[in-house]
C-alpha cells in the first residue's frame, strides 16, 4: 500500500498553469489575426520583390536589394512576435516589446515623412490593449506558467 504525498506527479500537473491560458479569448483571436496578417504581408512582399526583380533584373543597385532584405526582416519580425506568443515561448513578451518599439519608430518615421498617413497612426493605437494585457501577464508568463499541453 503506497501512500500519496504532495510530491506526486499529479500534484505538479494540477497547479501548472499553461501560458496560453493566461491570454483572454480576444487576445488569442488578436494573436491569430496577427499571424495571418503577417503571412499575407510576407507573401505580398515576396510577390512584390519577384515582380520588381523581373522588371529591373540584376540592374538594381545594392541599396535596392538591401531594402528588400530589410523589408523581409521587418515583416518576418511582425509575424514572429505573434507566433512566439502562440507557441508560448518564455521570452515572447520581451520579443514583443522589442519589436513593438521598432515598429513604433518605423510608424513614427512614416508619419513624420508623410503627415497625411493617419492609417499608419492607427497602427500605433490599435495594439494598445494588447500591450496592456502583455504587461499585466508578463510576470506570470515568465515565472509561473509553463508551455505545452496540460
C-alpha positions as CSV (number, residue, x, y, z in Angstrom):
1,X,0.0,0.0,0.0
2,X,1.5,3.2,-1.2
3,X,0.7,6.4,0.4
4,X,0.2,9.6,-1.7
5,X,2.2,12.6,-0.8
6,X,2.3,16.2,-2.1
7,X,5.3,15.3,-4.2
8,X,3.3,13.0,-6.5
9,X,3.3,13.8,-10.3
10,X,-0.4,14.6,-10.1
11,X,0.3,17.4,-7.7
12,X,2.6,19.1,-10.2
13,X,0.1,18.7,-13.0
14,X,-2.8,20.3,-11.1
15,X,-1.0,23.5,-10.2
16,X,0.7,24.1,-13.6
17,X,-0.8,27.0,-15.5
18,X,-0.4,27.0,-19.2
19,X,0.9,30.3,-20.7
20,X,-1.9,30.3,-23.3
21,X,-4.5,30.1,-20.5
22,X,-3.2,33.5,-19.3
23,X,-4.4,35.1,-22.5
24,X,-8.0,36.2,-22.7
25,X,-10.1,35.0,-25.6
26,X,-9.9,38.3,-27.5
27,X,-6.1,38.2,-27.2
28,X,-5.9,34.7,-28.7
29,X,-8.0,36.0,-31.7
30,X,-5.7,39.0,-31.9
31,X,-2.6,36.8,-32.0
32,X,-4.1,34.6,-34.7
33,X,-5.1,37.7,-36.7
34,X,-1.5,39.0,-36.4
35,X,-0.1,35.7,-37.6
36,X,-2.5,35.7,-40.6
37,X,-1.7,39.3,-41.5
38,X,2.0,38.6,-41.1
39,X,1.8,35.7,-43.5
40,X,-0.1,37.8,-46.1
41,X,2.4,40.6,-45.6
42,X,5.3,38.2,-46.3
43,X,3.6,36.7,-49.3
44,X,2.7,40.1,-50.7
45,X,6.2,41.4,-50.1
46,X,7.8,38.3,-51.8
47,X,5.4,38.8,-54.8
48,X,6.4,42.5,-55.0
49,X,10.1,41.6,-54.8
50,X,9.7,39.0,-57.5
51,X,7.8,41.5,-59.7
52,X,10.4,44.2,-59.2
53,X,13.2,41.7,-59.8
54,X,11.6,40.7,-63.1
55,X,11.3,44.3,-64.3
56,X,14.6,45.5,-63.0
57,X,16.5,42.3,-63.4
58,X,20.0,42.4,-61.9
59,X,20.4,46.0,-62.8
60,X,19.1,47.2,-59.5
61,X,21.5,48.9,-57.1
62,X,22.8,47.3,-53.9
63,X,20.6,49.8,-52.0
64,X,17.5,48.3,-53.7
65,X,18.5,44.7,-52.6
66,X,19.4,45.9,-49.1
67,X,16.0,47.5,-48.9
68,X,14.3,44.2,-50.0
69,X,16.2,42.3,-47.2
70,X,15.3,44.9,-44.6
71,X,11.6,44.8,-45.5
72,X,11.7,41.0,-45.3
73,X,13.3,41.1,-41.9
74,X,10.8,43.7,-40.7
75,X,7.8,41.8,-42.0
76,X,9.1,38.5,-40.6
77,X,9.6,40.0,-37.2
78,X,6.0,41.2,-37.3
79,X,4.9,37.6,-37.9
80,X,7.3,36.2,-35.4
81,X,6.1,38.3,-32.5
82,X,2.6,36.8,-32.7
83,X,3.9,33.3,-33.5
84,X,6.1,33.3,-30.4
85,X,3.1,34.2,-28.3
86,X,1.0,31.4,-29.8
87,X,3.7,28.7,-29.2
88,X,4.1,30.1,-25.6
89,X,7.8,30.9,-25.8
90,X,9.2,32.1,-22.5
91,X,10.8,35.3,-23.9
92,X,7.8,36.1,-26.2
93,X,6.8,39.2,-24.3
94,X,10.3,40.6,-24.3
95,X,10.5,40.0,-28.0
96,X,7.1,41.7,-28.4
97,X,8.3,44.7,-26.5
98,X,11.5,45.0,-28.7
99,X,9.6,44.6,-32.0
100,X,6.8,46.9,-30.8
101,X,9.4,49.7,-30.2
102,X,11.0,49.1,-33.6
103,X,7.5,49.2,-35.3
104,X,6.6,52.4,-33.3
105,X,9.8,54.0,-34.6
106,X,9.0,52.9,-38.1
107,X,5.4,54.2,-38.0
108,X,6.6,57.5,-36.5
109,X,9.1,57.9,-39.3
110,X,6.3,57.3,-41.9
111,X,4.1,59.8,-40.1
112,X,6.9,62.3,-40.0
113,X,7.7,61.9,-43.7
114,X,4.0,61.9,-44.8
115,X,1.8,63.7,-42.3
116,X,-1.4,62.6,-44.2
117,X,-0.9,58.9,-43.3
118,X,-3.4,58.7,-40.4
119,X,-3.9,55.0,-41.2
120,X,-0.3,54.5,-40.0
121,X,-1.2,56.3,-36.8
122,X,-4.0,53.7,-36.2
123,X,-1.3,51.1,-36.3
124,X,0.1,52.6,-33.1
125,X,-3.3,52.9,-31.4
126,X,-4.8,49.5,-32.2
127,X,-2.3,47.4,-30.2
128,X,-2.6,49.5,-27.0
129,X,-5.0,47.0,-25.3
130,X,-2.6,44.2,-26.5
131,X,0.4,45.8,-24.7
132,X,-1.6,46.5,-21.6
133,X,-2.6,42.8,-21.3
134,X,1.0,41.7,-22.0
135,X,2.4,43.9,-19.2
136,X,-0.2,42.5,-16.8
137,X,0.6,38.9,-17.6
138,X,4.4,39.3,-18.0
139,X,5.5,38.1,-14.6
140,X,3.2,35.0,-14.6
141,X,4.1,34.3,-18.2
142,X,7.8,34.2,-17.5
143,X,8.0,32.8,-14.0
144,X,4.8,30.9,-13.1
145,X,3.2,29.4,-16.3
146,X,4.5,26.7,-18.4
147,X,4.4,26.0,-22.2
148,X,2.8,23.0,-23.8
149,X,-0.2,20.8,-23.1
150,X,-1.8,20.4,-19.7
